[in-house]
Amino acid sequence: MAEIAIPKNGRLGENIVHFARALRAAGLPVGPGRVTEAIRAVEAAGFDSREDFYHTLAACFVSRPEHRAVFAATFGLFWRDPAFIERMMASLMPQMRAPPRDREKQAGEMRAMEALMQGARKPPPPPPEDGEEIEIDATLAFSGEERLRARDFDQMSADEAQAARLAIARIALPVQPIASRRTRASARGRIADWRGTVRAAMRHGEIRDLARRERRQRWPSLVALCDISGSMATYSRMLLHFLHGASNAKGAGWAHVHSFTFGTRLTNVTRHLHRRDADEALKRAGREAQDWEGGTRIGACLHAFNRDWSRRVLGQGAVVLLITDGLDREDPAILAREAERLRLSCRKLIWLNPLLRWDGFAPRAGGVRALLPNVDSFRAAHSIDSIAALASALTRPDDVGEKARLMRMLDEG
């Protein structure tokens, strides 16, 4: 087994504290209590091999299966070389070239890298002198946040895209319960329970009170069909983060969240997006879907969904999110027929189209003209604000988004 050299300066405890901070920055719930337990565990278990050291720290810091990938990546980067941080900072200098990318990064490795390098690019500000007042421009910070929420996903920098992914993963989709045909006993119900009334009268010999019932409530399912073709590449990655957050939201109210991707073929990625770790979930979904950034066959993929999956996932009044730009390469008549069948099979069909961000957008493409009459609501999906506005389409039965305006353009043209 590979040996780990014991630091001569005896700062192993401090290194474990810094390692715990990196784990916390990467998203693991690591508190002071666990850090103390980790130091004591290393003292008790010894420091003989890298493998024993790894499992000792993992036993203290890893509490969920989805944390293992991030922990392994952070451990490998942090404990690989004592001068690792110095070399990483040197690689950021303009005259240095980054090391070659000779392998695919594992899930959680980018988060571990960002956690280790947090604060390395910008030095902390110097402490204020005595008597010096510190002014914080809260208006500027608020304005920056507002600009980020309204900015197009395709125009974001890497840091802005990361912040946007975190923001849209926290967007909660409201859900309205559906009144079921089944009923249950309730003293305040509006439905008379004649059988219950007669049974009570037979026990007491007379009718003392009128039994009542009320309708049960059930929760619908959410079904998302996300276009991952070349024209949707930037937006589909963001929206898959959004679907991952919806799939793992606690107490969201949805009975089930089913996610599908399509380009040239339909792929069910539901089980992958139900994994807690977002990086691992999207990595597995990418491996499952073999048609990333390829062509678009919306009609054929909707036909495959209607044939193979509609009866399984569209029961109980499901709501369907169709995420695509509508740029289909096949016969628009097939697309119109399959879209109509999909609309008749679900409770509400909402079309999210990133192209709607343009003020001059018009239904000229054949796919757009075929889809538009067969959806209940037509909305944009190009920014954080546009996704957050989806709540209106889910809570208001009469919401149609931009469909009415574009339908008038179709009628006039």
C-alpha positions in Angstrom: 0.0 0.0 0.0 1.1 3.5 -0.7 2.5 5.3 2.3 1.6 8.9 3.2 4.5 10.8 4.6 3.7 12.3 8.0 4.3 16.1 7.9 7.4 17.0 9.9 5.8 20.2 11.3 3.0 18.2 12.9 0.2 20.1 11.3 -1.9 17.1 10.3 -4.8 18.3 12.4 -4.8 21.7 10.6 -4.7 19.9 7.2 -7.8 17.9 8.2 -9.6 21.1 9.2 -8.7 22.6 5.8 -9.9 19.4 4.1 -13.2 19.6 6.0 -13.6 23.2 4.8 -13.1 22.1 1.2 -15.7 19.3 1.6 -18.2 21.8 3.1 -17.6 24.2 0.2 -18.2 21.3 -2.2 -21.6 20.7 -0.7 -21.1 18.1 2.1 -22.7 18.8 5.5 -19.5 18.9 7.5 -19.6 20.7 10.8 -17.1 21.2 13.7 -18.3 18.0 15.4 -17.3 15.9 12.5 -14.0 17.6 12.2 -13.2 16.8 15.8 -14.3 13.2 15.3 -12.1 12.9 12.2 -9.0 14.1 14.0 -9.7 11.7 16.9 -10.4 8.8 14.5 -7.1 9.4 12.7 -5.2 9.4 16.0 -6.9 6.1 17.0 -6.6 4.4 13.6 -3.0 5.5 12.9 -1.5 6.9 9.8 0.0 3.8 8.1 -1.5 3.7 4.6 -3.4 6.0 2.2 -6.3 3.5 2.0 -6.8 3.3 5.7 -6.5 7.1 6.0 -9.1 7.5 3.2 -11.7 5.2 4.8 -11.1 6.7 8.3 -12.0 10.2 7.0 -14.8 8.8 4.8 -16.4 7.2 7.9 -16.5 10.6 9.6 -17.4 12.9 6.7 -19.6 10.8 4.4 -23.2 10.3 5.5 -25.1 9.7 2.2 -24.2 7.5 -0.8 -24.3 10.5 -3.2 -21.6 12.2 -1.1 -19.0 9.5 -1.9 -18.1 10.8 -5.4 -17.5 14.4 -4.2 -15.5 13.1 -1.2 -13.3 10.8 -3.3 -12.6 13.6 -5.8 -11.8 16.1 -3.0 -9.6 13.6 -1.2 -7.7 12.7 -4.3 -7.0 16.4 -5.1 -6.3 17.6 -1.6 -4.0 14.8 -0.3 -2.2 14.1 -3.6 0.6 16.6 -3.1 1.4 19.1 -0.3 2.2 21.7 -3.0 -0.9 21.0 -5.0 -2.6 24.4 -4.2 0.6 26.3 -5.1 0.9 24.5 -8.4 -2.8 25.2 -9.2 -2.4 28.8 -8.4 0.7 29.0 -10.7 -1.3 27.4 -13.5 -3.7 30.3 -13.4 -1.0 32.7 -14.3 -1.1 34.1 -17.9 2.4 32.8 -18.8 1.6 29.2 -17.7 -0.3 26.6 -19.8 -2.9 24.4 -18.2 -2.0 20.7 -18.0 -3.4 18.6 -20.8 -6.8 17.1 -20.3 -6.0 13.4 -20.7 -9.1 11.9 -19.1 -12.7 12.5 -18.5 -13.4 14.2 -15.2 -15.4 12.1 -12.7 -18.6 13.2 -11.2 -18.0 15.7 -8.4 -14.4 16.5 -9.5 -15.2 19.9 -10.8 -17.0 20.8 -7.6 -14.1 19.5 -5.6 -11.7 21.6 -7.7 -13.8 24.7 -7.3 -14.0 24.1 -3.5 -10.2 23.8 -3.2 -9.6 26.8 -5.3 -12.2 29.0 -3.6 -10.7 32.3 -2.7 -7.4 31.5 -4.5 -8.1 33.8 -7.5 -9.0 36.9 -5.5 -7.0 37.8 -2.3 -9.2 38.9 0.6 -9.6 42.6 1.1 -7.3 44.3 3.7 -8.8 45.0 7.1 -10.2 48.5 7.5 -8.1 51.0 9.5 -9.3 52.4 12.7 -12.1 54.8 12.2 -12.6 53.9 8.6 -16.1 53.3 7.5 -17.1 50.5 5.2 -19.9 51.2 2.7 -21.6 48.4 0.9 -23.4 49.2 -2.3 -26.5 47.0 -1.8 -28.1 48.5 -4.9 -25.3 47.3 -7.1 -25.4 43.8 -5.7 -29.2 43.6 -6.2 -28.8 45.0 -9.7 -26.2 42.3 -10.5 -28.5 39.6 -9.2 -31.4 40.9 -11.3 -29.3 41.0 -14.4 -28.2 37.4 -13.8 -31.9 36.3 -13.5 -32.8 38.0 -16.7 -29.7 37.0 -18.7 -29.9 34.5 -21.5 -28.3 31.1 -20.7 -26.4 31.2 -24.0 -24.7 34.5 -23.0 -23.6 33.6 -19.5 -20.0 33.1 -18.5 -18.8 29.9 -16.7 -19.2 31.5 -13.3 -22.6 32.9 -14.1 -23.8 29.6 -15.6 -22.7 27.8 -12.3 -24.7 30.4 -10.3 -27.7 30.0 -12.6 -27.6 26.2 -12.3 -27.7 26.5 -8.5 -30.6 29.0 -8.7 -32.8 27.1 -11.1 -32.3 23.9 -9.1 -34.0 25.6 -6.1 -37.0 26.8 -8.1 -40.1 25.1 -6.7 -43.0 24.2 -9.0 -46.4 24.6 -7.3 -48.9 21.9 -7.9 -52.6 22.0 -7.6 -54.3 18.9 -6.2 -57.1 17.3 -8.2 -60.4 16.3 -6.8 -60.8 12.5 -7.1 -64.0 10.6 -7.7 -63.4 8.6 -4.6 -64.8 10.0 -1.4 -64.2 9.7 2.4 -66.2 10.3 5.5 -66.1 13.9 6.7 -68.3 15.8 9.1 -68.0 18.9 7.0 -68.5 17.2 3.6 -71.0 18.4 1.1 -72.0 15.0 -0.2 -74.7 13.1 1.6 -73.7 9.6 2.7 -77.0 7.7 2.5 -75.5 4.3 3.3 -73.7 5.6 6.3 -76.8 7.4 7.5 -78.9 4.2 7.2 -76.2 2.1 9.0 -76.2 4.5 11.9 -80.0 4.5 12.0 -80.1 0.7 12.2 -77.7 0.8 15.2 -79.7 3.5 17.1 -83.2 2.7 15.8 -83.7 6.2 14.4 -82.0 8.8 12.2 -80.1 11.1 14.5 -77.8 12.8 12.0 -77.1 12.9 8.3 -73.7 11.4 7.5 -71.6 13.3 5.0 -68.6 12.6 2.7 -66.1 14.7 0.8 -64.0 14.0 -2.3 -60.5 12.8 -1.8 -57.6 14.8 -3.3 -54.8 13.3 -5.4 -51.6 14.8 -6.7 -50.8 14.8 -10.4 -47.5 13.7 -12.0 -45.1 15.9 -13.9 -43.7 14.6 -17.2 -40.9 16.5 -19.0 -39.8 15.9 -22.6 -36.5 17.8 -23.1 -35.0 18.4 -26.5 -31.2 17.7 -26.5 -30.4 18.4 -30.1 -27.6 20.6 -31.3 -29.8 23.8 -31.4 -30.9 23.2 -27.8 -27.5 22.2 -26.3 -27.0 25.2 -24.0 -30.5 25.4 -22.8 -31.1 21.6 -22.3 -28.2 21.3 -19.9 -29.7 24.2 -17.8 -33.2 22.8 -17.9 -32.0 19.3 -17.0 -30.6 20.9 -13.8 -34.0 22.3 -13.3 -35.6 18.9 -13.8 -33.1 17.3 -11.4 -34.1 19.8 -8.7 -37.8 19.1 -9.3 -37.2 15.3 -9.2 -35.5 15.6 -5.8 -37.6 18.3 -4.2 -38.9 17.2 -0.8 -42.6 17.8 -0.2 -43.1 19.2 -3.6 -46.6 17.6 -4.0 -46.1 15.9 -7.3 -47.0 12.2 -7.3 -44.1 11.4 -9.7 -41.6 13.3 -11.8 -40.8 11.6 -15.1 -38.1 12.9 -17.4 -37.3 12.1 -21.0 -34.8 13.4 -23.5 -35.1 13.3 -27.2 -33.2 14.3 -30.3 -33.2 11.6 -32.9 -34.6 9.1 -30.4 -36.5 9.0 -27.1 -34.6 8.2 -23.9 -36.0 7.8 -20.4 -33.6 9.4 -17.9 -36.0 9.4 -14.9 -34.0 7.1 -12.7 -30.8 9.0 -13.3 -32.3 12.4 -12.4 -33.6 10.9 -9.1 -30.0 10.6 -7.9 -29.2 13.2 -5.2 -25.9 14.4 -6.6 -26.5 16.7 -9.6 -23.2 16.0 -11.3 -23.6 12.3 -11.0 -27.2 12.4 -12.2 -26.4 14.5 -15.3 -23.4 12.4 -16.1 -25.4 9.2 -16.0 -28.2 10.8 -18.0 -25.6 11.8 -20.7 -24.3 8.3 -20.9 -27.9 7.0 -21.3 -28.9 9.4 -24.1 -26.7 8.7 -27.1 -28.1 11.5 -29.3 -26.7 14.6 -27.5 -26.3 17.6 -29.8 -27.5 15.6 -32.8 -30.4 16.0 -35.2 -34.1 16.6 -34.3 -37.0 14.2 -35.0 -39.7 15.7 -32.7 -42.6 13.9 -34.4 -41.0 10.5 -34.3 -39.9 10.9 -30.7 -43.4 12.0 -29.7 -44.8 9.0 -31.5 -42.5 6.7 -29.5 -43.6 8.4 -26.3 -47.3 8.1 -27.1 -46.9 4.5 -28.1 -44.6 3.2 -25.3 -45.0 5.5 -22.3 -48.2 7.6 -22.4 -50.4 4.9 -20.7 -47.7 4.4 -18.0 -46.9 7.9 -16.9 -49.8 10.1 -18.1 -52.4 8.8 -15.7 -53.9 10.7 -12.8 -54.1 14.0 -14.6 -50.4 14.5 -15.5 -48.9 17.8 -16.6 -46.5 17.7 -19.5 -43.6 20.1 -20.1 -42.5 20.0 -23.8 -39.0 21.6 -23.9 -38.0 22.2 -27.5 -37.4 25.0 -30.1 -39.8 23.3 -32.5 -37.2 23.1 -35.3 -38.2 19.7 -36.7 -36.8 18.2 -39.9 -39.6 15.8 -40.7 -43.2 16.0 -41.9 -45.1 18.7 -39.9 -48.3 16.7 -40.3 -46.9 13.8 -38.3 -45.8 16.2 -35.6 -49.2 17.8 -35.4 -50.9 14.5 -35.1 -48.6 13.2 -32.3 -48.8 16.6 -30.5 -52.6 16.4 -30.6 -52.6 12.9 -29.2 -50.2 14.0 -26.4 -52.5 16.9 -25.5 -55.6 14.7 -25.3 -53.7 12.2 -23.0 -52.6 14.7 -20.4 -54.3 17.3 -18.2 -52.2 20.2 -19.5 -49.5 20.5 -22.1 -47.0 23.4 -21.6 -44.5 24.2 -24.4 -41.2 25.8 -23.2 -39.3 27.4 -26.2 -36.0 29.3 -25.8 -36.5 31.0 -29.1 -39.4 33.0 -27.6 -36.8 35.3 -26.0 -36.6 37.2 -29.3 -39.1 40.0 -29.6 -39.5 39.3 -33.3 -40.2 35.6 -32.9 -42.9 34.5 -35.4 -44.4 31.0 -36.1 -42.7 30.6 -39.5 -41.1 27.2 -39.1 -43.2 24.2 -40.0 -42.6 22.5 -36.6 -43.7 25.6 -34.7 -46.8 25.9 -36.8 -47.7 22.3 -36.2 -47.1 22.4 -32.4 -48.6 25.7 -31.5 -52.3 24.9 -31.9 -51.9 21.7 -29.9 -50.5 23.1 -26.7 -52.3 24.7 -23.8 -49.6 27.2 -22.9 -46.6 28.6 -24.8 -43.8 30.1 -22.7 -40.1 31.1 -22.9 -37.3 29.1 -21.3 -34.1 31.0 -21.7 -33.4 32.5 -18.3 -33.9 32.0 -14.6 -36.9 34.4 -14.6 -38.6 32.6 -17.5 -38.4 29.3 -15.6 -39.6 30.9 -12.4 -42.6 32.3 -14.3 -43.6 28.7 -15.1 -45.4 28.7 -11.8 -48.1 30.9 -13.3 -48.8 28.3 -16.0 -49.2 25.6 -13.4 -51.4 27.5 -10.9 -53.7 29.3 -13.4 -55.9 27.1 -15.5 -56.6 29.9 -18.0 -52.9 30.7 -18.6 -51.8 30.4 -22.2 -48.6 32.4 -22.2 -47.8 33.7 -25.6 -50.0 31.2 -27.5 -52.9 33.7 -28.1 -50.6 36.3 -29.6 -48.9 33.9 -31.9 -52.1 32.2 -32.9 -53.4 35.6 -34.1 -50.2 35.9 -36.2 -51.0 32.5 -37.7 -54.5 33.5 -38.5 -53.4 36.8 -40.1 -50.6 35.2 -42.1 
